[in-house]
Amino acid sequence: MSSAGVTVTEEWVLGPENTPFYTKTWAPATEEPKACILFVHGFAEHIARYNAFFTLLASPPSSLRITAFDQRGHGRTSHTPLTASSEQVQKWKAEGKHVKLEKNGKRRTGGWAKALPDIEWFVKRESEHARSIGKKLFLHGFSMGGGQVLAFATRPTAPPSKETLKLLSGIISGGPLIRQTKPASIFQVKAGSFAAGLGLGNMLIPTPMDYSHLSHNPATNDECQSDPFCEQSGSLRGVADMLNGGASLDSTSAWEAWPKDLPLLVYHGGEDNICDPAAAKRFGENAAAQDKTVHIIEGMYHEVHNELEPTPTDLAKTITDWVHARAGVVDATSDAANAGLSKL
């Protein structure tokens, strides 16, 4: 499918643990991409919500190739999973491949013990494609995914392996969930973690949210609220890991663990009522990266890519300039792209 100079491809991939993952790729239709991005989405959402923004990034002159996957428990991977009668499943089985079909996986993510190895698997997969066309690969996450990609680079032990991290030319973290702007009580978090540790990790709990806090754009807020894939609930394990793992990033040990030679871009809405922009700013300013940029978009809420124009277009340019500069694209001349640490 092509539109506005962009080709969009949907594909089911047999991923880690022989699990089928739904993926989508946005790429320039008339030229080779200037760089490749693997994207990790946020909590209680899915990759189709990024179609408009990724069309901006994939369109010339940005010309980036973005591949994203619905995480376990999310989107089509778990809400409308493949079945034994699916054509793709039958094809895999005819090729002698074992397929682990999803059963009651909706909102049950398995926590970071599943999520981080999944990200590593997709990094390796996308790095092979990037290498085949002579382009660099970047890892980009938003909200929960923004926290996960920061954790991906700072874990003291695998996953990921150090060799996998070296496949990346930079990491982009948008609106990362490090701290909540209005935190859940410590008692709630500890109780959830304790229950998950007792084997109740797959128990689902409500995670209510004011949808007007997503952005100043009522249309995209309403779409999210009515989207069955965006139902606000999660498993005890998934929610506990998201909150505890995010909090662990707000520490000297996490900042110092950042690989010095791995470029970092952190962007965040300055008036985010969901994820605390001050925590994102602290991480970006204190991370050990020699090449780091912090971009606070003043006055904007959580989903800056879904704000009213011109914010999404301006954000797309910020990301494009930053990626182009680090991918060796000659037309990246923006001062912001080449800055060391900028506070905007």
Secondary structure by P-SEA (a helix, b strand, c coil): cccccbbbbbbbbbccccbbbbbbbbbbccccccbbbbbbbbcccccccaaaaaaaaaccccbbbbbbbbccccccccccccccccaaaaaaaaacccccccccccccccccccaaaaaaaaaaaaaaaaaaabbbbbbbbccaaaaaaaaaaccccccccaaaaaaccbbbbccccccccccccaaaaaaaaaaaaaccccbbbbbccccccccccaaaaaaaaacccccccccaaaaaaaaaaaaaaccaaaaaaccccbbbbbbbccccccccaaaaaaaaacccccbbbbbbbccccccccccccaaaaaaaaaaaaaaaaaaccccccccccccccccc
